[in-house]
């Protein structure tokens, strides 16, 4: 976002301009999300996105330089907003470590099996060979954000003595790999699987238990 919009001024006109800019950006992102999920990355065009978002192509390019820039912004937004609750949970200084692991796992599973993340994942997998930059976008703006937040929390828990971790980033990757057991992988492949809240909670509990068996502190 340009600096003149990012740094909101105090007068009402500037505030109104900022609000209008943000509203248009959201309008474009929602249109882009619908088109990407419907047509994939290669099949989506900026013209289709402008039409779906009900904005002019001029407005579209006012916000995003090209399709790759727009796709990156969408992945970034989905990662930050949809995982906001999980980020808040693991950034809270209080709370039981074991309970936080289970809650974070349940929220992560719930988010990743929802339609938009599943659709975006399929786009990356199917089109990365032709568009290798998509995998990089997905990693930097999606997985990378999640890993940074989780690894920071794990490092802090290790310093407090609640976990015994020497490589927080690797441990975070292991945690999210455990989260993908059973439900997420089957959901991505459209295989029959129980996606109920109870089933998600059960996988989350087992994920937390397994992680603590690997990284729980050594008892004296």
Secondary structure, DSSP 8 states (H G I E B T S, - for coil): --HHHHS--SSHHHHHHHHHHHHHHHHHHHHHHHHHHHHHHHH--HHHHHHHHT--HHHHHHH-SSHHHHHHHHHHHHHHHHTHHHHHHHH-SSS-HHHHHHHHHHHHHHHHTSHHHHHHHHHHHHHTTT-THHHHHHIIIIIHHHHHHHHHHHHHHHHTTSB--S-HHHHHHHHHHHHTTTHHHHHHTT-----SHHHHHHHHHHHHHHHHHHHB----
